[in-house]
Structure formats: structure tokens, C-alpha cells
Amino acid sequence: METAADTRFTNALNRVPEVTLVFWILKILATTVGETAADVLSTTFNLGTVVTSYVMAVLLLISLAFQLRAKRYVPKIYWIVVVFISVVGTLISDNLVDNLGVSLTTTSLIFLVALVAVFVFWYLSERTLSVHTINTLGRELFYWAAILFTFSLGTSAGDLLSERLGLGYPLSAVMFAGAIALIYLLYRVKVMNEVLAFWLAYILTRPLGASVGDMLTQEKSAGGLGLGTIPISVVCLLGIVVGIVYLSRQEKTRG
């Protein structure tokens, strides 16, 4: 039987954070930033989707290099990677749809197949998909590949439901939040195992955050509140900074 000391030792070796309420709050904030920041850079600053994609991809690779070299979980490095991977995942979907004319149905299917492939190879290689044991380079690379495709899949599937099917941003947000609540309930009553519940919720927080972001930033004529992408991006980034400071203090206390 695993003791409390064993658990603390395993957590210390883990390169990614424990799944807590703060984790999910920061994930949704990062998701919202992924949606709004991509719009700020490509539209407001007039960089275009392609240039923005190149810039964000470079920043993602740089931050990911720091994350992989860290050998342990460092909140500020980890969450910087999540923010950049959120933006890049969004832009991959947007480029395929807006620039190459691929339908949202097709991109959703492509990203779903890619994500399933990552999980299959991950499991065949490591015999686990648990995020509690990301303690080797191989597992961490699988982890980040899965994270990237969850963002791209969530972007395409969320846009498909909220825009092409005409559900609107508020109803889409409620629907995705309800789906996450149902997953949590199924997990709590032990109908769904922890690994499946985590990854399903992780996928769904992407369209949830995007729907909330669009609802706050889009013009009223488009079904939003018209608050603007820059103010919402700044607010979300400040929230992420506060969360990182809180988690960093926790890590120091444990250390």
C-alpha cells in the first residue's frame, strides 16, 4: 500500500501540477486567453493568422524547452507553456478553417483522430495515461502532444457547435459547463475512471473557455457583450499571474 510519504515523493517527481480547483480555473483562463489573444494579434494588431502562428509557435517552443529542462514542476514555466500552447492550438484550427478552407466538421475529425493516436501510442509505450506520473521525458512529450490536440480539437468542435449550428455563445458555454459537471458527477460516483474523466474535462474546458471569451468580446450584433479582446485578455492574464504566484508559494511551502 502506498504511504503518504510515497505519495509526496511521487508528486515531487511529477513534472506537471496536481489536478485541483486552482488548476481548472487557470486552465479555463488560459483557454480564454488562447481565444482572445489570437484575435488580438491577428486582427487587432493586424499581424494576420499566419504571422501570428509563426510568432506563437516560436514562443511555444522556447517555453517548452525551458519546461523540459526544468526536470520538475515549476508553476510559472508550466503555465506559460499552457498559455502559448492554447494560442497555438487555436491558431492551427483557425488556419485550417480560415486560410485553407477546411470545414469545421473535418478539422474536428482530424484533431480527434490525432488525439486518439497520441493516447494509443502513449499507452502502448508507457502502459498508463495518468497525469500523476509524468516523471520521464517520454511521458511529458506525450502529455504535451495530447494537450496541443485537445486545444485544437476543442477549438474546432466549439466553433462548430456555437457558430455553424447556431447555438450562440451563452448557450454553448452553459452546455459545455453542464457536460463537465456531468463528467465530474460520473467520476464521483465511480462510473467513470479518473484518467478518462480528466481528459474529457480537459477537452471540454477548451470550448467552454472559448465560448465565454467570445461571449465577452464579440460585438453585441454577433451575440456577444462587446467588451473587447484586449481588456478581456489583460484580465485573464492577470488572473493567471495571481494563480501562478499562489501556486509558487505553495510549492515553496512544500519544498
N, C-alpha and C positions, 0 to 999 in steps of 0.2 A: 504493500500500500504506500502511495506517495505521501510523504510528510509535508508539513508546512515549509520546512527548510528546503526540501526538494523543489517545491513549487516556486519559492523565491529564487532558487538557483536557476531554474528553467527560465523564469521571467527575465533574469539578469542577462541570460544569453540571447534572448529573443531580440531581433533587430527591428521589430515593429511594436506599436503600442498595444496595451491591453484594451479590450473592447468594453468601453464604459459609456456612460451617458455623454461625457465630455467628448469622447471620440466621435460619437454620432453627430453631435452639434457641430464640431469642427468639420466633419465630412460634408454636412449639408451646406455650411458656409463656403467651403472650398468649391463645392459643386456650383453654388450660385455665382461665385467669382468666375468660375470657368465659363459660365454662360455670359455674364455681363462684361468681363474683361476682354473676351474675344470680340465682342461687339464694339467696345471702346477702341481697341487697337485697330481693328479692320475697317470700321465705319466712321467713328467719331474722329480718330486721328488720320483717317484716310490712307492707312497702310495697305489695305486690301487683304483678302483672306490668305493669299499665297505668301506674301512677305511676312505677315503676322505668323503664319505657320512655321516659316524658317526660323524666325527670331525665337519663338517659343520653344521650338524643338531643340535649338542650341542651348537655351537656358535650362531646359529639362535635362539634357544630357550632362551638363555641368553639375547641376544639383544632384543628379542621380550618382555621379561619380563620387561626390562627397559622401553621399549616403552609403554607398557600397564600401567605401574606405573606412567608414566610422566603426564598423565591426560590432556596433551595439546601437540601441535605440537612443537617438538624440532628438528630442521633440522639435526643435527649430529646423533641423535639417530634414527630418521626415515630412513635416507638414509643408515645407517649401516645395518638396518634390510632389506632394499631393496636389498643391495648387497648380503647379506647372503641368502636371500630367492631366489635370482636369481641363485646362485650357487646350492642351494639345489633343486630347481625346475628342473634345468638342469640335476643334478645327478639322480633324480628319474627317469626321462626318459631314461637316459643312462643305469642305472641299469636294467631296464625292457628289454631294447633292447639288450644290450651287454652281460649281465650276465644271463638273463632268456630266451633270445631268442624270446621275443615277437616282432611281426612285428611293424614297424612304423605306418602302417595303423591302427592296433589295438590299439596301445598306443594313437594315436591321437584321436581315437573314445572314448577311456576310459576317457581321460582328458576332452574332450568336454562334455561328459555326466556328469562328476563330476562338471565341471564349471557351467553348466546349472542348476544342482541340487542345488549348492550353491546359485545361483541367485534366484531360485524359493523359497527356504526356507528363504532367506534374505527378499525377497519381501513380502512373507506371514507373516513374523514376524514383519517387520518394515514399510511395505507399501511404501518403497522407496529404490532405488538403487543409490541414489545420493551420490557423494563423497564430497558434500559441507556440509553434515550434519552427519559426523562421529563423534558424540559427546556423545556416550554411549559405554560401554564395549561390549555390544552385537553387535552393528553395526561395531565396529572395528574388532571384531573377524571374522565376515562375510567378511569384507573388506580384511583382510589378507589371509583368506582361498581362496577368489577369486583371489588375487594376486598370490598365490602359484600355483594355477592351470593354470593361464594364462601363467606363465613361463614354466610349464611342457608341456602344450599344444603347446605353441609357439616353444619349442624345438623339439618336435616330428614332428609337421607339417612342420616346417622349414627344418629339416633334410630330411623329405620325399620328399619335392619339390626339394631341392638343390642337394641331393645326389642320392636318388633312382630314381628320374625322370630325372636325368642328366641335370638339368638346369644350374648348375655351380653357384659359389658364386657371381660373379658380376651381372649376370642376375637376380638371386634370390633377391639380395639387391635392384636392380632397381625396380623389380616387387613389392616387399613389400613396398618400398617407394612410388611407384605410387598408391598402394591401400590406404595407409594412406592419401595421398594427395586427393584422391577421396572422402574418408570419410570426410575430413575437408571441401571440397567443398560442399558436400551434407548437412553438418551441417550448413554452412554459408548461403546457400540458403533455409534453413529451411525445407529440405526434410527429414532429419534425426534429431531426438531429441538429446539433449546434453548427456544424460545418455548412450544411445546406441552408439553414436559416440565415447565417451570416452573409453568405454570398448572394442569396436572393435579395436580402435587405440592402446590401451594398449596391447592387444593380439598380434597385428601385429608388434609392436616395438620389441618384443622378437625375432622372426625370422629375422627381419631387423638387429638388433644388432649382432645376431649370424652369419649371412651371412657376415657382414662387418668384424667381428672378425676372422672368418675362412679365408676370402679373404686375410686379412693382415698376418695371422700367418701360414697358411698351406704352405707346400712346393710347389715350382713352378710346380713340376711334377703333383701335385694334383689340380692345378688350382689357387693356392694362390700366395702371394708375398714373402713368406718365411721370414718374419720379426721376427718370434719367439713369443712364448706365453708370456714369461717373460717381454720383453720390452713393448709389447702392453698392458699387464696387468698393468704395472707400469704407463704408460702414462695415461691410463683410470682412474686409481685410483687417480693420481694427479689431473686430470680434475674434478673428483668427490669432492676432497678436496677443490679445488678452488670454486666450486659451493656451497659447504656447508658453507664455510666462507662468501661468498656473501649473501646467504640466511639468515645466522645467524645475519649478520649486519642489514639486512632488518627487521628481527624480532625485534631486539633491538630498531631500529628506530620507529617501530610501537608501541612497548611497552611503 
